[in-house]
Amino acid sequence: MEPMEFDLFTQDELKMFRTPGSVRRINGRLIQAQHAMRPLHFLNLTIHRQFLHIGPGIFHTRWITGGIHQHPDLQLEYPLSGRFRFHIDNQAFDLHGGKGLFIPSNAPHRWEVMEKGSMLGVFLEIDGADRKAFLDRMKKAAGNGKGVLISDKAEALAKEAFFCLARPRMDLGGLDKIAGLLDLFHIELIEKQCDLMRWRPPAAQDEAKDAERARQLAERAMRFLEANHTHSVQLHDVAMHVGVSLQHISRVFSAHYNATIKKTLLRIRLEHAFQMLSEHPDYSVKAIAYDCGFSTAAYFTRCFRKAYGFNPTHIQGR
């Protein structure tokens, strides 16, 4: 079933926002993902995300916001379904699924539900020497017609994040993956509202930070491989987990470890298999192959013989 006109998700997919158990699970995982998020660092500017939530899951037309109010922090609201109307100062903004809105710091506002739906909200706490300049620019951008934000990239990131959030069981590394998706989602919408070029560090100053970030990305990818090598792992899974493109993580991983992700995953699986063969001589080669992430016993045997020079059964027969 296709999504409704104002929704990012199909009617079947929207069930994740309707049942109390699913809403509690999503809100709980959003809190955990928020803890996994690192602040967004720019030159003289740091952005912290606070109170990431979907509220009750479904906001009904009878929902009351409590009238005009304001917050000291920048606020981002992003409907996932339904229609909402926000009143900020003397302006009205109509939002539906896939349309975001930044509410400036200390701006009096209220909102109402025009058609029942779901919405992702977050507060952005801004620190740094350029805090006032950044907030002023965000407010000016909103006044210049950039109030409602539309981004296909942000929409795709939000959908992928919520498909992960709604799963009955969280995969290994799932929270880090969600945190990475939401990092990219927030940066995309901030860039849509306000050009961040002013706060990008100069290349000379940024070189050391780039090297450190590359190291962290490579090590994060390695931890993902070590934790998930017994499962079916594709290269795009690693890229999604660390929140960067496949080309980028492949490049920084190879530079840091002097080996490709594919070869490293194979090495980890073979080392695990070697250990299991030594410790469990009663286990079949086929069972160990599957337990270590290989698709077939024949493929495992070929890889093992190429790496060690003898068949897996040689270890069990010693």
C-alpha positions as CSV (number, residue, x, y, z in Angstrom):
1,M,0.0,0.0,0.0
2,E,1.4,3.4,-1.0
3,P,1.8,6.2,1.5
4,M,-1.0,8.7,1.9
5,E,-0.6,12.2,0.5
6,F,0.7,13.6,3.8
7,D,2.7,10.6,5.0
8,L,6.2,9.2,4.7
9,F,5.0,5.7,5.4
10,T,2.4,3.3,4.1
11,Q,-0.7,2.6,6.2
12,D,0.8,-0.7,7.3
13,E,4.1,0.9,8.3
14,L,2.2,3.6,10.3
15,K,1.1,0.9,12.7
16,M,4.4,1.5,14.5
17,F,3.0,4.8,15.8
18,R,-0.4,3.4,16.9
19,T,0.2,0.7,19.5
20,P,1.4,1.8,23.0
21,G,4.0,-0.9,23.1
22,S,5.6,0.1,19.8
23,V,5.5,3.8,20.8
24,R,7.2,3.1,24.1
25,R,9.8,1.0,22.3
26,I,10.6,3.8,19.8
27,N,10.7,6.5,22.4
28,G,13.0,4.4,24.6
29,R,15.3,3.6,21.7
30,L,15.4,7.3,20.7
31,I,16.6,8.1,24.2
32,Q,19.3,5.4,23.9
33,A,20.3,6.6,20.4
34,Q,20.5,10.2,21.7
35,H,23.0,9.0,24.3
36,A,25.0,7.4,21.5
37,M,25.1,10.6,19.6
38,R,28.2,12.8,19.9
39,P,27.7,16.6,19.8
40,L,28.0,18.1,16.3
41,H,31.2,20.2,16.4
42,F,31.9,23.1,14.1
43,L,34.2,26.1,14.3
44,N,33.2,28.1,17.5
45,L,30.0,26.1,17.6
46,T,28.7,22.9,19.2
47,I,25.2,21.5,18.8
48,H,23.8,19.1,21.3
49,R,20.5,17.2,20.7
50,Q,18.1,17.0,23.6
51,F,14.7,15.4,24.2
52,L,14.5,13.4,21.0
53,H,10.9,11.9,20.9
54,I,7.7,11.2,19.1
55,G,5.4,12.0,22.0
56,P,2.3,9.8,22.2
57,G,3.0,8.4,18.7
58,I,-0.2,9.7,17.2
59,F,-1.3,13.3,17.7
60,H,-5.1,13.6,17.3
61,T,-7.0,16.7,16.2
62,R,-8.2,17.2,19.8
63,W,-4.5,17.6,20.9
64,I,-4.0,20.9,22.7
65,T,-0.5,22.4,22.9
66,G,-1.2,24.6,25.9
67,G,-1.3,27.9,24.0
68,I,1.5,30.3,23.2
69,H,4.8,29.2,24.7
70,Q,8.6,29.4,24.0
71,H,11.8,27.6,24.7
72,P,15.4,28.9,25.2
73,D,16.7,26.3,22.7
74,L,16.3,25.9,19.0
75,Q,13.5,23.4,18.2
76,L,13.1,21.2,15.2
77,E,9.8,19.5,14.4
78,Y,9.5,17.0,11.6
79,P,6.1,15.4,10.8
80,L,6.1,11.8,9.7
81,S,2.4,11.6,8.8
82,G,-0.7,13.8,9.1
83,R,-0.9,17.6,8.9
84,F,0.1,20.2,11.5
85,R,-0.1,24.0,11.7
86,F,2.5,26.0,13.6
87,H,2.1,29.6,14.6
88,I,5.3,31.5,15.2
89,D,5.1,35.2,15.9
90,N,2.7,36.4,13.2
91,Q,3.4,33.6,10.7
92,A,1.6,30.3,10.1
93,F,3.4,27.3,8.7
94,D,1.5,24.2,7.4
95,L,3.5,21.0,7.7
96,H,2.9,17.4,6.6
97,G,5.1,14.3,6.4
98,G,8.5,15.2,5.1
99,K,8.3,18.9,5.8
100,G,10.5,20.1,8.7
101,L,10.4,23.3,10.7
102,F,12.9,25.1,12.9
103,I,11.4,27.2,15.7
104,P,13.9,29.9,16.7
105,S,15.2,30.2,20.2
106,N,12.7,32.1,22.5
107,A,10.2,32.5,19.7
108,P,6.6,32.6,21.0
109,H,4.7,29.8,19.2
110,R,1.9,27.3,19.3
111,W,0.7,24.5,17.1
112,E,-2.4,22.5,16.3
113,V,-3.2,19.2,14.6
114,M,-5.1,19.6,11.4
115,E,-5.1,15.9,10.5
116,K,-4.0,13.2,13.0
117,G,-0.4,12.1,12.5
118,S,3.0,11.5,14.0
119,M,5.9,13.9,14.5
120,L,9.6,13.7,15.5
121,G,10.8,16.5,17.8
122,V,14.1,17.5,19.2
123,F,15.7,20.5,21.0
124,L,19.0,21.8,19.8
125,E,21.2,23.2,22.5
126,I,23.8,25.6,21.0
127,D,27.2,26.3,22.7
128,G,30.3,28.1,21.6
129,A,31.5,31.6,20.9
130,D,29.3,32.0,17.9
131,R,26.1,30.8,19.6
132,K,24.3,34.1,19.2
133,A,25.5,34.6,15.6
134,F,24.2,31.1,14.6
135,L,20.8,31.5,16.3
136,D,20.4,35.0,14.7
137,R,21.1,33.5,11.3
138,M,18.7,30.6,11.9
139,K,16.0,33.1,12.9
140,K,16.7,35.4,9.9
141,A,16.6,32.4,7.5
142,A,13.1,31.5,8.9
143,G,12.0,35.0,8.3
144,N,13.3,35.0,4.7
145,G,11.1,32.1,3.6
146,K,13.2,29.1,4.7
147,G,10.7,28.2,7.4
148,V,9.5,25.0,5.9
149,L,12.2,22.6,4.9
150,I,11.9,19.8,2.3
151,S,14.7,17.4,1.6
152,D,14.6,14.0,-0.1
153,K,17.8,13.0,1.6
154,A,16.4,13.9,5.1
155,E,13.2,12.0,4.2
156,A,15.1,8.8,3.3
157,L,17.3,9.1,6.4
158,A,14.2,9.5,8.7
159,K,12.5,6.5,7.1
160,E,15.5,4.2,7.5
161,A,16.0,5.3,11.1
162,F,12.4,4.5,12.0
163,F,12.4,1.2,10.3
164,C,15.4,0.3,12.6
165,L,13.7,1.9,15.6
166,A,10.5,-0.2,15.1
167,R,12.0,-3.6,14.8
168,P,10.9,-6.0,17.6
169,R,14.5,-6.9,18.3
170,M,17.5,-4.5,18.0
171,D,20.3,-5.8,15.9
172,L,23.9,-5.7,17.2
173,G,25.2,-2.2,16.6
174,G,21.6,-1.0,15.9
175,L,21.7,2.0,18.2
176,D,24.9,3.2,16.7
177,K,23.4,2.9,13.3
178,I,20.3,4.9,14.3
179,A,22.5,7.5,15.9
180,G,24.5,7.8,12.7
181,L,21.3,8.1,10.6
182,L,19.9,10.8,12.8
183,D,23.2,12.7,12.8
184,L,23.1,12.9,9.0
185,F,19.3,13.8,9.2
186,H,19.9,16.7,11.5
187,I,22.9,18.0,9.6
188,E,21.0,17.9,6.4
189,L,18.1,20.0,7.7
190,I,20.4,22.5,9.5
191,E,22.2,22.9,6.1
192,K,18.9,23.5,4.4
193,Q,18.0,26.2,6.9
194,C,21.4,27.9,7.3
195,D,24.6,27.7,5.3
196,L,27.2,26.3,7.7
197,M,30.2,27.3,5.6
198,R,31.1,30.1,8.1
199,W,31.5,27.5,10.8
200,R,33.5,25.0,8.8
201,P,37.1,24.8,10.1
202,P,39.7,26.0,7.6
203,A,41.4,23.1,5.8
204,A,44.7,23.6,7.7
205,Q,43.0,23.5,11.1
206,D,40.8,20.7,10.1
207,E,43.5,18.3,8.9
208,A,44.2,16.8,12.3
209,K,40.4,16.5,13.1
210,D,39.9,14.7,9.8
211,A,42.6,12.2,10.6
212,E,41.1,11.6,14.0
213,R,37.6,11.2,12.6
214,A,38.9,8.8,10.0
215,R,40.6,6.7,12.7
216,Q,37.4,6.7,14.8
217,L,35.3,5.7,11.8
218,A,37.7,2.8,10.9
219,E,37.7,1.5,14.5
220,R,34.0,1.8,14.7
221,A,33.7,-0.2,11.5
222,M,36.1,-2.8,12.9
223,R,34.0,-3.2,16.1
224,F,30.9,-3.7,14.0
225,L,32.7,-6.5,12.0
226,E,33.9,-8.2,15.2
227,A,30.4,-8.0,16.7
228,N,28.4,-9.1,13.6
229,H,30.7,-11.4,11.7
230,T,28.6,-14.4,12.5
231,H,25.7,-12.8,10.6
232,S,25.3,-12.0,6.9
233,V,27.2,-8.7,6.6
234,Q,27.3,-6.6,3.5
235,L,29.5,-3.6,2.8
236,H,26.5,-1.2,2.8
237,D,25.6,-2.5,6.4
238,V,29.0,-1.2,7.6
239,A,28.6,2.1,5.8
240,M,25.1,2.6,7.3
241,H,26.3,1.7,10.8
242,V,29.0,4.3,10.8
243,G,26.8,6.9,9.0
244,V,29.0,7.6,6.0
245,S,29.1,6.6,2.3
246,L,30.3,3.2,1.2
247,Q,33.2,4.7,-0.7
248,H,34.3,6.8,2.3
249,I,34.3,4.1,4.9
250,S,36.1,1.7,2.4
251,R,38.8,4.3,1.8
252,V,39.5,5.2,5.5
253,F,39.3,1.6,6.6
254,S,41.8,0.4,4.1
255,A,44.1,3.3,4.9
256,H,43.9,2.6,8.6
257,Y,44.2,-1.2,8.6
258,N,46.0,-1.7,5.3
259,A,43.3,-4.2,4.3
260,T,39.9,-4.0,2.7
261,I,36.7,-4.5,4.8
262,K,35.9,-7.6,2.8
263,K,39.3,-9.2,3.5
264,T,39.1,-8.2,7.2
265,L,35.7,-9.7,7.6
266,L,37.0,-13.0,6.1
267,R,40.0,-13.0,8.4
268,I,37.9,-12.5,11.5
269,R,35.6,-15.3,10.4
270,L,38.5,-17.7,9.7
271,E,40.2,-16.9,13.1
272,H,36.9,-17.6,14.8
273,A,36.4,-20.9,12.9
274,F,40.0,-21.9,13.7
275,Q,39.3,-21.4,17.4
276,M,36.1,-23.3,17.3
277,L,37.7,-26.2,15.4
278,S,40.4,-26.4,18.1
279,E,38.0,-26.2,21.1
280,H,35.2,-28.3,19.7
281,P,36.5,-31.3,17.8
282,D,33.0,-32.9,18.0
283,Y,31.4,-30.1,16.0
284,S,30.9,-30.7,12.3
285,V,32.7,-28.5,9.8
286,K,29.4,-27.5,8.3
287,A,28.0,-26.3,11.6
288,I,31.1,-24.3,12.4
289,A,31.1,-22.7,8.9
290,Y,27.5,-21.5,9.4
291,D,28.2,-20.4,13.0
292,C,31.1,-18.2,11.8
293,G,29.1,-16.5,9.0
294,F,30.0,-18.6,5.9
295,S,27.2,-19.3,3.4
296,T,28.3,-22.8,2.6
297,A,30.7,-25.4,4.1
298,A,32.4,-25.8,0.7
299,Y,33.2,-22.1,0.5
300,F,34.5,-22.1,4.1
301,T,36.8,-25.1,3.3
302,R,38.2,-23.3,0.2
303,C,38.9,-20.1,2.2
304,F,40.4,-22.0,5.1
305,R,42.7,-24.1,2.9
306,K,43.9,-21.0,1.1
307,A,44.6,-19.2,4.4
308,Y,46.2,-22.0,6.4
309,G,47.4,-24.5,3.8
310,F,45.4,-27.4,5.1
311,N,41.7,-28.5,5.4
312,P,39.6,-27.7,8.5
313,T,39.3,-31.4,9.3
314,H,43.1,-31.5,9.8
315,I,42.7,-29.6,13.1
316,Q,40.0,-31.9,14.4
317,G,42.0,-34.9,13.6
318,R,45.1,-33.9,15.5
